[in-house]
């Protein structure tokens, strides 16, 4: 509906970058934020793969917060398409 000019939506930046349509323009929502939780099951120590994934998620979150991540808006609006 958005691409047809019949609606608007709010999406996280990751979704916008994953499914970009050429007729859609984006605008960040001032003051918007989200929380991402990672939950593990069982007693520590976690398997090495779990620790590695949590480290990567932490680095990605830090990069997004500072605006240095490749999918981060960093507080500036992305260039509109079309």
N, C-alpha and C positions, 0 to 999 in steps of 0.2 A: 504494500500500500504506500509505503514511503517513496519507493522508486517511481510509482505512478503519480506522485504528487497528491495523494489522497490522505496522508497522515504524517505523524511525527512519532519518534520513539526515543527512548533513552537506552543506550547500550554501553557496556564497558568497552574501553579502548581495544582490548584484545579481540572482541567480537567484531568491531568496526574494521579492524585491519584484516581479519580472517575472511570476511565476506563483503568486500568492497564493491559497490555497484557504481558505475560511472556517472549516473544521474543524481547521486546523493551527495549533499554537502554536509559537513560535520561542524559542530560548534561545541566546545567544552562547556559544561555546566559549572559556573563559579561555585566554589565551596563544596563540590561533590567529592565524596570519598567512599571507599569500600574497605571491608576487612576480609582477609582470606585466612582461613584456619586450616591447619594441618594436624590431623589427629592420628596417633599411632595406637596400636593395640598390643597389650601384653606388658611384661616387665622389661625394664632396661637390662642389659644393653640391647638396642635395636640391631637388626642386621645391617651390614655395611651399606647395602643399597638404600635402605631407609635413611640412614644418616647422610648419605650422599645427596639424595633427593631433597631432604630438608635443608642442606647447605645451599643447594642450587636455588630453591625457592626463596631462601633468605637473601641471597645475592641478587636475585631478580627483583625482589621487593625493594631492596635498598637502591638499586639502579633506577627503578621506577620513581621512588620517592625523591631522588635527586635530579630526575630528568635526564639521566644519562642512558637509560635503557632504550633499546631500539623500538619498542612499542609504546614508549611513554609520551604523553602529550607535554609533560613538563610545564604545564601552566600556560602554554601558548597554543592558540588554535591551529589545527592542521590546515594546510592549504586546501581550499575547496576544489573539488573535481568539477570540471565543466563550467 
